[in-house]
Amino acid sequence: MSKKQSIVNKFLRFWKQKHLTQIAILTASTAVLAFLGFFYFFANDANISALDAGLDQSTVIYDINGEIASKITANKIEGASIQEIPDHLKKAVMAIEDHRFYEHNGIDVTSIGRAFFRNIKAGHILEGGSTITQQLTKNALLSPEKTYKRKIEEFFLAREIEKIYTKDEILQMYLNHIYFGEGAWGIKRAAMKYYGKDVKDLSISESALLAGIINAPSAINPYKNEKKALERRDLVLEQMKSFGFLTEAQYTKAKNEHLVFDDHGGDPFKGKYPYYVDYVLEEGMKRYGFSLDELLTGGYQIYTELDPSMQQAVEETYQNDSMFPAGTEDQIVQSGAILIEPKSGGVRALVGGRGEHTLLGHNRAIHPVGQPGSTMKPLVPYTPALENGWNITDVLKDEKMKFGDYEPNNYNFQFRGQVPMYEAVKDSLNIPAVWLLNEIGIDKGIEAARRFGIPDEAINQNLALALGGTPKNVSPLNMAEAYTVFANGGEKSEAHSIVKIVDSTGNIVAERDGKSTRVTTKEVTDKITTMLLGVVELGSGKAAQIPGREVAGKTGSTQVPIEGVNGVKDQWFVGYTPQLVGAVWVGYDKTDKNHYLTTTSGVGTAPIFKEIMTKALQNQENVSFNVPHIASFIEKKKQEEKSLHHNNKKNTDKWKKKIEKERKKLEKKMKKKKGKKDD
């Protein structure tokens, strides 16, 4: 026996004596179990919630006509529900990526085995044999590296995913997560990017091409290489036919279809009307209790009061910088405007600022921006005064006076002694308004302000309320909603954007109740309208006139509360026609000694209001308020004054003649007496 053979025999005897075979098997088994155990626990502890983004769907905002107005989403992907994805698109993807998708449990052992031996033969990793579930795992949860470690991670995570989600949910998440090239994440954006259409409208041929892109989106998309993309489409169609997903006739028609590529980029509705969408989101959260995440990802259909033509009118106006005062180098003059249909309270349009928009940032149409100034006067004191027996022709005091420690003044520091109410409103005189509130009582003014919907924190508990000197700021929304009372005969419907909210399954989950409240009588609002027509026709709001239309409204401004600075802090115009109420505010977000306005509302906000309303109402008929105009009262006053002057002159002449007659009598009598005395 050779020496070499002897060594081998000794080794074998030692191996048997020490039971090394069993030990080696045990050690290998332990190592394998430990290795697999690591990945098992890794899978159990893995956070797969990132996949939920693939179930998220855009929320769609509809306008008053039931047409899509805007879309919102929180993700880079824009989700499509499995219900809106055509069956032939699902089958196209399955045919080329995983035709046994609905049969396996996330792992297709046959495919993995085939891929393993092909990779061994090639000497490197050539294909992965991954299922759709594994690809979803890789794309959403793991790195894209091609290693066996990642394949094992895929294996366990895919099993976990299949335990938690249904097959339809997995396919939906996959199609929403996958990259289709040219910046198009998800099938919804891919359909828009390559064909300019919704997913639900894709043909078999179009679907097959998109399915073919998945394997190499940067190399074979039609914008990079149309020939390769079409060849890949044909391969997908072949696979679909071979697996029984297409008939021969369908296959032939799809292969011969001429595809037209139409890059619409992103969804044309996404990001439209941003400030209005902000208002919808805020209302959805505050009034109906939805979370922001639900509204951004839940696939809701929100039907609103938005009028696209009116919204366009406001946005076009706000894009015209020449309509607004010039700002400073570090700050632009800001503004907010809103339009409300008075009968329903439906917000038809709004813009919440100039310059760059920030999602759910400061929306100056609906958030507090400034004190209302003289736009408060129609609400307080004039409405409660009319309710308590005063009339618009009654005379009010306009003279320098103090009310305790409070000493208001007129804007021009001049006084007329006494003026009729309509004139005090027309020329926005301050003293008569404060005097009148003092006459009727501050409590009646406070109660009226609350009825009009002015927030409690913005209602002053003293006579400054008559001049809009509120302790807290109000919004254009607050003021426009209050003025809907005048345009709607004394009734107020709460201002709102949302009509109803429908969830992704078609159920109505929120709906407006449509209630209204009576604030005052039509008799009172008609008188207020008469006076506010006078403001626009003959007074401080002339710049708001719209040729051929009756417009009622009120200017308002507040002074910079800094000693030594003679400027304006807030400018307002709030006005209405019978069909529409609008409010415009202009000012700086932060007023200081270097940032304030120098123009009045009559030349600042009134022209902006006119521009917006002219465009917004261009397709609507001209409707009259059917109330008297103050011109008739002014003319009557002139005639009375003329008559009084005439009567006074007549009486004066009469007395002059009488006095002259008496003087002559007296002279004659004196002469007689003198003659007798001389005798």
PLY file of the C-alpha trace (Angstrom):
ply
format ascii 1.0
element vertex 679
property float x
property float y
property float z
element edge 678
property int vertex1
property int vertex2
end_header
0.00 0.00 0.00
1.41 3.33 -0.92
2.11 6.02 1.60
-0.48 8.31 -0.02
-3.19 5.65 0.22
-2.34 5.08 3.88
-2.84 8.77 4.72
-6.23 8.78 3.01
-7.38 5.69 4.93
-6.28 7.18 8.24
-8.19 10.40 7.47
-11.35 8.43 6.61
-11.14 6.41 9.85
-10.67 9.64 11.82
-13.62 11.20 10.00
-15.87 8.26 10.88
-14.67 8.02 14.49
-15.38 11.70 15.11
-18.73 11.70 13.23
-17.55 14.62 11.16
-20.13 13.95 8.45
-22.96 14.60 10.87
-21.13 17.60 12.26
-20.55 19.07 8.78
-24.20 18.57 7.85
-25.32 20.09 11.14
-22.95 23.04 10.72
-24.05 23.68 7.14
-27.69 23.39 8.11
-27.21 25.78 10.99
-25.43 28.24 8.76
-28.16 28.03 6.14
-30.87 28.37 8.78
-29.07 31.29 10.38
-28.66 32.91 6.96
-32.28 32.37 6.05
-33.38 33.31 9.57
-31.62 36.65 9.26
-33.56 37.47 6.11
-36.76 36.13 7.62
-36.50 38.49 10.58
-35.34 41.23 8.22
-38.54 40.73 6.23
-40.72 40.70 9.34
-39.15 43.89 10.66
-39.02 45.66 7.28
-41.20 48.72 6.86
-43.23 48.17 3.71
-45.48 51.17 4.25
-43.65 52.96 1.42
-45.68 50.76 -0.90
-48.85 52.52 0.15
-47.88 55.43 -2.07
-48.68 53.12 -4.96
-52.25 52.87 -3.68
-52.55 56.65 -3.34
-54.63 58.44 -5.93
-54.92 62.08 -6.91
-57.85 64.03 -5.58
-59.79 65.65 -8.42
-61.41 69.07 -8.04
-64.52 69.68 -10.18
-65.94 73.09 -11.08
-69.54 74.29 -10.93
-70.21 72.71 -14.34
-69.03 69.27 -13.22
-65.85 69.53 -15.30
-62.36 68.77 -13.99
-60.78 72.00 -12.73
-57.65 70.82 -10.91
-55.88 67.82 -9.40
-53.79 67.45 -6.27
-51.45 64.76 -4.97
-48.71 64.45 -2.36
-46.40 62.14 -4.31
-44.07 62.21 -7.30
-46.27 59.48 -8.70
-49.86 60.10 -9.64
-51.82 57.02 -8.76
-54.34 55.28 -10.96
-56.82 52.89 -9.38
-56.91 49.30 -10.63
-60.50 49.93 -11.78
-59.45 52.58 -14.31
-56.61 50.48 -15.75
-57.85 48.56 -18.83
-57.65 44.74 -18.70
-55.55 44.66 -21.87
-52.95 46.91 -20.19
-52.75 44.59 -17.17
-52.39 41.59 -19.49
-49.72 43.31 -21.57
-47.61 43.90 -18.47
-48.18 40.37 -17.20
-47.34 38.84 -20.60
-43.90 40.43 -20.75
-43.07 40.60 -17.04
-44.90 37.87 -15.12
-47.61 35.88 -16.95
-48.29 33.66 -13.89
-48.82 36.66 -11.60
-52.28 35.62 -10.41
-51.13 32.01 -9.83
-48.01 32.25 -7.62
-47.59 33.58 -4.09
-45.06 36.25 -4.93
-42.24 33.87 -5.88
-42.23 31.95 -9.16
-39.80 29.06 -8.47
-39.82 27.93 -12.10
-38.74 31.33 -13.35
-36.07 31.66 -10.66
-34.66 28.22 -11.53
-34.53 29.03 -15.21
-32.81 32.35 -14.51
-30.31 30.69 -12.12
-29.07 28.18 -14.70
-28.93 30.81 -17.43
-26.81 33.01 -15.16
-24.47 30.08 -14.29
-24.03 29.30 -17.96
-23.35 32.96 -18.79
-20.89 33.40 -15.91
-22.68 36.53 -14.63
-26.17 37.64 -13.64
-28.09 37.90 -16.89
-31.70 37.84 -15.69
-33.46 37.82 -12.36
-36.57 35.77 -12.94
-38.39 38.25 -10.73
-42.14 38.33 -10.35
-44.12 41.56 -10.43
-44.24 41.43 -6.63
-40.45 41.12 -6.46
-40.00 43.96 -8.91
-42.30 46.10 -6.78
-40.18 45.21 -3.77
-36.99 46.17 -5.60
-38.35 49.43 -6.99
-40.07 50.64 -3.84
-38.05 49.16 -0.98
-34.60 47.97 -2.10
-31.60 49.07 -4.10
-31.44 48.14 -7.81
-28.18 46.17 -7.50
-28.12 42.66 -9.04
-26.75 40.46 -6.24
-27.94 37.21 -4.70
-28.22 38.99 -1.34
-30.77 41.38 -2.80
-32.58 38.47 -4.46
-32.95 36.78 -1.08
-34.24 40.01 0.44
-36.68 40.23 -2.44
-37.77 36.66 -1.78
-38.83 37.27 1.81
-40.22 40.75 1.31
-42.28 39.56 -1.65
-43.82 36.88 0.56
-44.65 39.49 3.20
-46.23 41.77 0.63
-48.41 38.95 -0.68
-49.64 38.30 2.87
-50.71 41.91 3.38
-52.00 43.04 -0.02
-54.33 41.52 -2.60
-53.10 40.73 -6.11
-55.03 43.69 -7.55
-53.48 46.02 -4.96
-50.00 44.71 -5.78
-50.52 45.18 -9.51
-51.89 48.67 -8.91
-48.91 49.61 -6.73
-46.50 48.16 -9.31
-48.01 50.12 -12.21
-48.03 53.31 -10.13
-44.43 52.90 -8.91
-42.73 51.81 -12.11
-40.63 54.24 -14.17
-41.54 54.59 -17.84
-38.78 56.98 -18.88
-38.83 60.66 -19.86
-39.59 61.63 -16.25
-42.84 59.67 -16.22
-43.31 57.81 -12.94
-46.37 55.59 -12.93
-48.75 54.48 -15.64
-50.97 57.58 -15.35
-48.19 59.99 -16.20
-46.78 57.62 -18.82
-50.11 57.62 -20.68
-50.10 61.41 -20.66
-46.41 61.64 -21.58
-46.51 59.35 -24.61
-50.10 59.64 -25.82
-51.61 62.72 -24.16
-54.57 60.73 -22.81
-55.92 59.10 -19.67
-54.98 55.52 -18.81
-58.54 54.30 -19.30
-58.42 55.40 -22.94
-55.29 53.44 -23.96
-55.66 50.98 -26.83
-54.18 47.44 -26.86
-51.28 48.56 -29.07
-50.55 51.61 -26.91
-50.67 49.47 -23.77
-48.30 46.90 -25.27
-45.73 49.59 -26.08
-45.85 50.96 -22.53
-45.48 47.44 -21.12
-42.43 46.95 -23.33
-40.77 50.13 -22.02
-40.63 48.82 -18.44
-37.58 46.64 -19.09
-35.36 49.51 -20.30
-37.21 52.84 -20.09
-34.23 55.02 -20.96
-33.19 53.02 -24.02
-36.35 51.92 -25.77
-38.93 54.63 -25.22
-40.31 56.00 -28.51
-38.84 59.47 -28.05
-35.34 57.97 -27.87
-35.71 55.09 -30.31
-39.09 54.63 -31.94
-37.99 51.62 -33.98
-36.83 49.69 -30.91
-39.96 50.69 -29.01
-42.19 49.34 -31.77
-40.17 46.12 -32.01
-40.59 45.68 -28.28
-44.33 46.37 -28.63
-44.56 43.61 -31.20
-42.81 41.22 -28.83
-45.32 42.06 -26.10
-48.20 41.45 -28.50
-46.66 38.08 -29.47
-46.46 37.13 -25.79
-50.05 38.23 -25.18
-51.24 36.06 -28.05
-49.19 33.07 -26.95
-50.62 33.19 -23.41
-54.17 33.50 -24.71
-54.59 37.14 -23.72
-55.38 38.17 -27.31
-57.25 36.60 -30.18
-55.64 36.42 -33.59
-57.86 39.27 -34.80
-56.98 41.49 -31.82
-53.30 40.74 -32.32
-53.37 41.64 -36.01
-55.30 44.87 -35.43
-52.99 45.96 -32.59
-49.82 45.21 -34.54
-51.04 47.20 -37.53
-52.22 50.20 -35.48
-50.34 53.37 -36.27
-49.28 54.95 -32.97
-49.21 58.72 -32.60
-46.97 60.01 -29.85
-48.19 63.20 -28.20
-46.18 64.58 -25.30
-48.54 66.43 -22.99
-45.92 66.36 -20.25
-47.61 66.43 -16.88
-51.32 66.43 -16.27
-52.66 69.77 -17.56
-55.02 70.00 -14.59
-52.38 69.47 -11.92
-51.55 72.68 -10.09
-54.34 74.74 -11.66
-56.08 77.39 -9.56
-53.70 76.92 -6.59
-55.25 79.43 -4.17
-58.75 78.08 -4.78
-57.45 74.54 -4.21
-55.89 75.70 -0.93
-59.30 76.99 0.13
-60.90 73.65 -0.78
-58.30 71.77 1.28
-58.75 74.05 4.29
-62.52 73.73 4.11
-62.26 69.97 3.77
-60.18 69.81 6.93
-61.97 72.42 9.07
-65.59 71.89 8.06
-65.67 68.19 7.20
-62.90 66.75 9.39
-60.60 65.22 6.75
-56.86 65.11 7.33
-54.55 66.72 4.80
-53.03 63.33 4.00
-56.47 61.91 3.22
-57.28 64.78 0.89
-53.94 64.56 -0.92
-53.81 60.79 -1.37
-57.36 59.43 -1.05
-58.51 59.75 -4.63
-61.51 61.90 -3.65
-63.70 63.73 -6.15
-64.49 67.15 -4.72
-67.28 69.07 -6.41
-67.00 72.81 -5.89
-68.55 76.22 -6.61
-65.60 77.27 -8.78
-66.55 79.16 -11.95
-63.57 78.73 -14.31
-64.31 81.87 -16.34
-64.55 84.00 -13.19
-61.44 82.39 -11.74
-59.60 83.17 -14.95
-60.80 86.78 -14.73
-59.31 87.17 -11.25
-56.05 85.43 -12.13
-55.58 87.51 -15.29
-56.08 90.68 -13.28
-53.51 89.59 -10.71
-50.97 88.87 -13.43
-51.15 92.52 -14.51
-48.66 94.28 -12.23
-49.72 97.71 -13.51
-53.01 97.32 -11.59
-51.18 97.36 -8.26
-49.10 99.95 -6.40
-45.33 99.63 -6.76
-43.62 97.92 -3.86
-40.12 98.24 -2.43
-36.97 96.35 -3.35
-37.45 93.84 -0.55
-41.24 93.51 -0.55
-44.06 93.65 -3.09
-47.45 95.11 -2.33
-49.73 92.16 -1.64
-53.39 91.64 -2.34
-56.26 89.18 -2.08
-59.63 89.05 -3.85
-62.71 86.85 -3.74
-66.00 86.53 -5.64
-69.14 85.02 -4.07
-72.54 84.21 -5.58
-74.86 85.86 -3.02
-77.86 83.52 -3.05
-75.98 80.25 -2.46
-72.85 81.61 -0.79
-70.78 79.72 -3.36
-67.26 81.05 -3.76
-66.87 81.41 -7.52
-63.27 82.57 -7.65
-60.38 83.83 -5.55
-56.70 84.72 -5.63
-54.77 84.84 -2.38
-51.64 86.72 -3.32
-49.18 88.09 -5.82
-45.89 86.39 -6.69
-44.98 82.80 -5.91
-47.64 80.52 -4.43
-46.90 78.15 -1.53
-49.19 75.18 -0.88
-51.43 76.08 2.08
-49.41 79.23 2.69
-50.83 82.68 3.45
-54.01 82.91 1.39
-54.93 86.59 1.51
-58.40 85.95 0.09
-59.53 83.82 3.03
-57.07 84.58 5.85
-57.14 87.76 7.99
-55.18 90.56 6.32
-56.20 93.93 7.76
-58.75 96.11 9.51
-61.84 96.72 7.33
-61.93 100.50 7.73
-65.00 102.20 6.26
-66.22 99.00 4.57
-67.61 98.25 8.05
-69.96 101.27 8.02
-72.83 99.65 6.05
-72.83 96.80 8.59
-72.34 99.07 11.61
-73.85 101.60 12.26
-76.12 102.06 9.23
-77.93 98.70 9.16
-78.91 98.68 12.87
-79.86 102.37 12.62
-82.26 101.66 9.75
-83.61 98.67 11.69
-84.37 101.03 14.58
-86.43 103.58 12.70
-83.86 105.86 11.10
-84.12 106.69 7.41
-81.48 107.39 4.78
-82.67 110.99 4.46
-82.42 111.68 8.19
-79.90 114.32 9.19
-76.75 113.31 11.09
-74.34 115.56 12.96
-70.99 116.30 11.35
-69.06 118.55 13.65
-65.92 118.25 15.70
-66.80 116.40 18.90
-65.48 114.00 21.52
-67.06 110.85 22.91
-65.37 110.50 26.25
-61.69 110.05 25.44
-62.44 109.10 21.83
-62.11 111.95 19.31
-62.61 110.74 15.70
-62.03 112.93 12.68
-63.04 113.09 9.05
-60.40 112.12 6.50
-60.05 115.73 5.28
-60.45 117.32 8.75
-63.44 119.32 7.50
-66.99 119.39 8.87
-70.37 120.18 7.32
-72.40 120.73 10.46
-75.12 118.29 9.49
-75.65 115.93 6.53
-78.28 113.43 5.42
-77.32 109.80 6.00
-76.93 108.99 2.28
-74.44 111.85 1.91
-72.43 110.68 4.91
-72.17 107.23 3.29
-71.46 108.59 -0.20
-68.52 110.67 0.97
-67.40 108.23 3.68
-67.63 110.76 6.50
-66.45 109.44 9.86
-68.02 111.78 12.41
-71.64 111.07 11.40
-71.03 107.28 11.57
-69.58 107.44 15.08
-72.24 109.90 16.23
-74.99 107.61 14.89
-73.58 104.50 16.59
-73.46 106.44 19.82
-77.10 107.45 19.31
-78.42 103.91 18.69
-76.10 102.27 21.26
-72.89 100.26 20.89
-74.67 97.03 21.85
-76.87 97.21 18.76
-73.76 97.68 16.62
-71.96 94.70 18.15
-75.03 92.50 17.71
-75.34 93.52 14.06
-71.67 92.78 13.35
-72.14 89.27 14.73
-75.22 88.69 12.57
-73.22 89.63 9.49
-70.61 87.00 10.39
-67.75 89.25 11.51
-65.56 87.08 13.80
-66.00 87.87 17.50
-62.30 88.58 17.95
-62.55 91.31 15.28
-65.55 93.11 16.83
-64.53 96.17 18.79
-66.49 96.81 21.98
-66.44 100.58 21.54
-67.39 103.32 19.08
-64.30 102.69 16.90
-66.29 99.76 15.49
-68.19 102.28 13.31
-64.95 103.06 11.46
-63.75 99.47 11.14
-61.14 99.88 13.87
-61.14 96.20 14.76
-58.80 94.66 17.37
-58.06 91.76 14.99
-57.82 91.63 11.21
-60.55 90.39 8.89
-60.34 88.68 5.49
-61.84 89.50 2.09
-63.89 86.33 2.65
-65.38 87.81 5.85
-66.30 91.08 4.17
-67.64 89.59 0.93
-69.77 87.11 2.86
-71.20 89.96 4.96
-72.09 91.99 1.85
-73.95 89.02 0.32
-76.68 89.97 2.79
-77.26 93.25 0.89
-77.27 91.53 -2.50
-79.59 88.76 -1.29
-82.41 90.71 0.34
-81.26 90.27 3.94
-80.43 86.53 3.91
-76.96 85.04 4.28
-75.80 81.63 3.08
-72.47 80.61 4.55
-69.63 81.15 2.08
-68.19 77.84 0.89
-66.27 76.15 -1.88
-67.29 72.50 -1.44
-70.64 71.20 -2.67
-69.92 67.51 -2.00
-67.05 65.05 -1.62
-67.18 61.61 -3.23
-64.70 58.88 -2.23
-62.79 56.59 -4.60
-65.60 54.02 -4.51
-68.29 56.51 -5.50
-69.85 57.12 -2.08
-70.79 60.67 -1.03
-68.85 61.19 2.22
-69.55 64.91 2.75
-72.19 67.29 1.43
-73.19 70.89 2.06
-76.55 71.34 3.78
-77.46 74.60 2.01
-78.95 76.39 5.04
-79.33 80.16 5.13
-80.08 82.65 7.90
-81.97 85.94 7.88
-79.77 88.79 8.99
-82.08 91.72 8.35
-85.09 92.75 6.25
-85.20 93.38 2.51
-86.47 96.89 3.24
-83.25 97.64 5.12
-80.96 96.07 2.51
-82.69 98.01 -0.28
-81.94 101.24 1.57
-78.33 100.21 2.12
-78.05 99.36 -1.58
-79.44 102.77 -2.52
-76.72 104.45 -0.46
-73.94 102.15 -1.75
-75.04 102.78 -5.35
-74.44 106.43 -4.50
-70.89 105.65 -3.36
-70.05 104.20 -6.80
-72.09 106.62 -8.91
-71.28 109.89 -7.15
-68.95 109.28 -4.23
-65.62 107.80 -3.15
-66.05 104.64 -5.25
-66.46 106.18 -8.73
-63.48 104.18 -10.04
-65.50 100.96 -9.54
-68.16 101.94 -12.07
-68.87 99.38 -14.80
-70.56 100.97 -17.84
-74.05 99.59 -18.32
-74.22 97.88 -14.92
-75.51 98.87 -11.51
-72.71 98.44 -8.97
-73.02 99.12 -5.25
-70.03 99.16 -2.95
-67.90 100.81 -0.33
-64.31 101.96 -0.16
-62.26 101.51 2.99
-58.81 102.35 4.25
-56.87 102.41 7.51
-54.05 104.67 8.57
-50.52 103.56 9.39
-50.45 103.31 13.20
-46.95 104.80 13.47
-46.44 108.30 14.83
-44.99 110.65 12.25
-45.96 108.47 9.26
-48.80 109.79 7.10
-49.74 106.79 5.01
-52.26 104.00 4.42
-51.99 100.51 5.90
-55.00 98.72 4.32
-57.02 99.51 1.23
-60.38 97.86 0.55
-63.21 97.80 -1.89
-66.21 95.59 -1.21
-69.03 95.73 -3.71
-71.74 93.85 -5.53
-74.15 93.54 -8.40
-77.39 91.53 -8.02
-75.49 88.41 -9.24
-72.06 88.68 -7.66
-70.26 90.03 -4.58
-66.57 90.86 -4.59
-63.98 92.03 -2.08
-60.46 93.27 -2.76
-57.73 94.05 -0.22
-54.38 95.66 -0.98
-51.50 96.26 1.43
-48.17 95.02 2.71
-47.99 91.77 4.65
-46.05 93.72 7.26
-46.56 97.48 7.47
-43.79 99.58 9.01
-42.22 103.00 8.52
-40.72 101.86 5.20
-43.64 99.81 3.91
-47.00 101.54 3.53
-49.36 102.76 0.81
-49.76 106.34 -0.34
-52.90 106.07 -2.48
-56.57 105.92 -1.45
-58.98 103.05 -2.04
-60.76 105.06 -4.71
-57.70 104.88 -6.96
-56.23 101.66 -5.56
-58.65 98.82 -4.90
-61.69 100.21 -6.75
-60.08 99.91 -10.22
-58.96 96.35 -9.40
-62.52 95.50 -8.38
-63.83 97.03 -11.61
-61.38 95.03 -13.74
-62.25 91.73 -12.05
-66.01 92.24 -12.09
-66.09 93.48 -15.68
-64.39 90.29 -16.88
-66.27 87.99 -14.51
-69.70 89.30 -15.59
-69.04 89.70 -19.30
-71.25 86.73 -20.23
-74.04 87.56 -17.79
-77.07 89.76 -18.32
-77.31 93.22 -16.85
-79.64 93.09 -13.84
-81.04 96.04 -11.90
-81.41 96.29 -8.11
-84.77 98.00 -8.61
-84.14 100.49 -5.81
-84.08 104.32 -5.83
-80.80 106.08 -6.58
-79.56 108.86 -4.32
-79.48 111.26 -7.26
-83.22 111.69 -6.74
-82.67 112.52 -3.07
-79.89 114.93 -3.92
-82.09 116.65 -6.49
-84.95 116.83 -4.01
-82.61 118.31 -1.44
-81.43 120.91 -3.95
-85.01 121.80 -4.82
-85.87 122.10 -1.14
-82.84 124.27 -0.55
-83.71 126.35 -3.60
-87.30 126.66 -2.45
-86.16 127.53 1.02
-83.80 130.10 -0.38
-86.60 131.51 -2.54
-89.00 131.62 0.39
-86.38 133.16 2.58
-85.71 135.81 -0.06
-89.41 136.44 -0.49
-89.88 136.77 3.25
-86.85 138.98 3.48
-88.15 141.27 0.75
-91.54 141.37 2.43
-89.99 142.33 5.73
-87.79 144.88 4.02
-90.84 146.53 2.47
-92.69 146.44 5.76
-89.74 147.90 7.59
-89.36 150.57 4.91
-93.04 151.41 5.18
-92.83 151.62 8.94
-89.69 153.75 8.66
-91.46 156.15 6.36
-94.45 156.30 8.70
-92.14 157.02 11.57
-90.31 159.71 9.61
-93.61 161.35 8.69
-94.78 161.23 12.24
-91.50 162.70 13.47
-91.80 165.56 10.96
-95.30 166.36 12.19
-94.12 166.46 15.77
-91.25 168.69 14.80
-93.59 171.07 12.96
-95.87 171.42 15.96
-92.90 172.08 18.20
-91.61 174.84 15.88
-95.01 176.49 16.03
0 1
1 2
2 3
3 4
4 5
5 6
6 7
7 8
8 9
9 10
10 11
11 12
12 13
13 14
14 15
15 16
16 17
17 18
18 19
19 20
20 21
21 22
22 23
23 24
24 25
25 26
26 27
27 28
28 29
29 30
30 31
31 32
32 33
33 34
34 35
35 36
36 37
37 38
38 39
39 40
40 41
41 42
42 43
43 44
44 45
45 46
46 47
47 48
48 49
49 50
50 51
51 52
52 53
53 54
54 55
55 56
56 57
57 58
58 59
59 60
60 61
61 62
62 63
63 64
64 65
65 66
66 67
67 68
68 69
69 70
70 71
71 72
72 73
73 74
74 75
75 76
76 77
77 78
78 79
79 80
80 81
81 82
82 83
83 84
84 85
85 86
86 87
87 88
88 89
89 90
90 91
91 92
92 93
93 94
94 95
95 96
96 97
97 98
98 99
99 100
100 101
101 102
102 103
103 104
104 105
105 106
106 107
107 108
108 109
109 110
110 111
111 112
112 113
113 114
114 115
115 116
116 117
117 118
118 119
119 120
120 121
121 122
122 123
123 124
124 125
125 126
126 127
127 128
128 129
129 130
130 131
131 132
132 133
133 134
134 135
135 136
136 137
137 138
138 139
139 140
140 141
141 142
142 143
143 144
144 145
145 146
146 147
147 148
148 149
149 150
150 151
151 152
152 153
153 154
154 155
155 156
156 157
157 158
158 159
159 160
160 161
161 162
162 163
163 164
164 165
165 166
166 167
167 168
168 169
169 170
170 171
171 172
172 173
173 174
174 175
175 176
176 177
177 178
178 179
179 180
180 181
181 182
182 183
183 184
184 185
185 186
186 187
187 188
188 189
189 190
190 191
191 192
192 193
193 194
194 195
195 196
196 197
197 198
198 199
199 200
200 201
201 202
202 203
203 204
204 205
205 206
206 207
207 208
208 209
209 210
210 211
211 212
212 213
213 214
214 215
215 216
216 217
217 218
218 219
219 220
220 221
221 222
222 223
223 224
224 225
225 226
226 227
227 228
228 229
229 230
230 231
231 232
232 233
233 234
234 235
235 236
236 237
237 238
238 239
239 240
240 241
241 242
242 243
243 244
244 245
245 246
246 247
247 248
248 249
249 250
250 251
251 252
252 253
253 254
254 255
255 256
256 257
257 258
258 259
259 260
260 261
261 262
262 263
263 264
264 265
265 266
266 267
267 268
268 269
269 270
270 271
271 272
272 273
273 274
274 275
275 276
276 277
277 278
278 279
279 280
280 281
281 282
282 283
283 284
284 285
285 286
286 287
287 288
288 289
289 290
290 291
291 292
292 293
293 294
294 295
295 296
296 297
297 298
298 299
299 300
300 301
301 302
302 303
303 304
304 305
305 306
306 307
307 308
308 309
309 310
310 311
311 312
312 313
313 314
314 315
315 316
316 317
317 318
318 319
319 320
320 321
321 322
322 323
323 324
324 325
325 326
326 327
327 328
328 329
329 330
330 331
331 332
332 333
333 334
334 335
335 336
336 337
337 338
338 339
339 340
340 341
341 342
342 343
343 344
344 345
345 346
346 347
347 348
348 349
349 350
350 351
351 352
352 353
353 354
354 355
355 356
356 357
357 358
358 359
359 360
360 361
361 362
362 363
363 364
364 365
365 366
366 367
367 368
368 369
369 370
370 371
371 372
372 373
373 374
374 375
375 376
376 377
377 378
378 379
379 380
380 381
381 382
382 383
383 384
384 385
385 386
386 387
387 388
388 389
389 390
390 391
391 392
392 393
393 394
394 395
395 396
396 397
397 398
398 399
399 400
400 401
401 402
402 403
403 404
404 405
405 406
406 407
407 408
408 409
409 410
410 411
411 412
412 413
413 414
414 415
415 416
416 417
417 418
418 419
419 420
420 421
421 422
422 423
423 424
424 425
425 426
426 427
427 428
428 429
429 430
430 431
431 432
432 433
433 434
434 435
435 436
436 437
437 438
438 439
439 440
440 441
441 442
442 443
443 444
444 445
445 446
446 447
447 448
448 449
449 450
450 451
451 452
452 453
453 454
454 455
455 456
456 457
457 458
458 459
459 460
460 461
461 462
462 463
463 464
464 465
465 466
466 467
467 468
468 469
469 470
470 471
471 472
472 473
473 474
474 475
475 476
476 477
477 478
478 479
479 480
480 481
481 482
482 483
483 484
484 485
485 486
486 487
487 488
488 489
489 490
490 491
491 492
492 493
493 494
494 495
495 496
496 497
497 498
498 499
499 500
500 501
501 502
502 503
503 504
504 505
505 506
506 507
507 508
508 509
509 510
510 511
511 512
512 513
513 514
514 515
515 516
516 517
517 518
518 519
519 520
520 521
521 522
522 523
523 524
524 525
525 526
526 527
527 528
528 529
529 530
530 531
531 532
532 533
533 534
534 535
535 536
536 537
537 538
538 539
539 540
540 541
541 542
542 543
543 544
544 545
545 546
546 547
547 548
548 549
549 550
550 551
551 552
552 553
553 554
554 555
555 556
556 557
557 558
558 559
559 560
560 561
561 562
562 563
563 564
564 565
565 566
566 567
567 568
568 569
569 570
570 571
571 572
572 573
573 574
574 575
575 576
576 577
577 578
578 579
579 580
580 581
581 582
582 583
583 584
584 585
585 586
586 587
587 588
588 589
589 590
590 591
591 592
592 593
593 594
594 595
595 596
596 597
597 598
598 599
599 600
600 601
601 602
602 603
603 604
604 605
605 606
606 607
607 608
608 609
609 610
610 611
611 612
612 613
613 614
614 615
615 616
616 617
617 618
618 619
619 620
620 621
621 622
622 623
623 624
624 625
625 626
626 627
627 628
628 629
629 630
630 631
631 632
632 633
633 634
634 635
635 636
636 637
637 638
638 639
639 640
640 641
641 642
642 643
643 644
644 645
645 646
646 647
647 648
648 649
649 650
650 651
651 652
652 653
653 654
654 655
655 656
656 657
657 658
658 659
659 660
660 661
661 662
662 663
663 664
664 665
665 666
666 667
667 668
668 669
669 670
670 671
671 672
672 673
673 674
674 675
675 676
676 677
677 678
